[in-house]
Amino acid sequence: MSAQNDDAAEYEGILSNIFSSRAVSQIIDFFLDHKEFDYSPGEIAKKTGLSFRTVFRELPNLDQMQIIYLSRKIGKTNMYRLNTDLQAVAFLQKFALEMSQIHAERSPLNEIPQKL
């Protein structure tokens, strides 16, 4: 393997740390769409279609990065909420909105049918 390939194999940027898996992306998408309330790992799993185990594994990482935070406990259940005070979360919201608009514009449903 060349030195260039070694560098590529070892490089991990901040986005790859944040979006370490599709599950993390789904959880962040969920919180961006549901920022008004806090949610338990079970609710997040149910609404995203991810397994409880996957959600439970990923939430501490997102909490450590301050994207979400532990807002309260109900009995033994942790409740998490999107950290809308973090400027990076505001940027994520804007990024997600702009990307969804681009995706919608390029959707086959938006193409004008051509007359034959």
Sequence and secondary structure as in RCSB ss.txt:
>XXXX:A:sequence
MSAQNDDAAEYEGILSNIFSSRAVSQIIDFFLDHKEFDYSPGEIAKKTGLSFRTVFRELPNLDQMQIIYLSRKIG
KTNMYRLNTDLQAVAFLQKFALEMSQIHAERSPLNEIPQKL
>XXXX:A:secstr
  HHHHHHHH   HHHHHT SHHHHHHHHHHHH TTS B HHHHHHHHT  HHHHHHHHHHHHHTTSEEEEEEET
TEEEEEE TTSHHHHHHHHHHHHHHHHHHHTSGGGS     
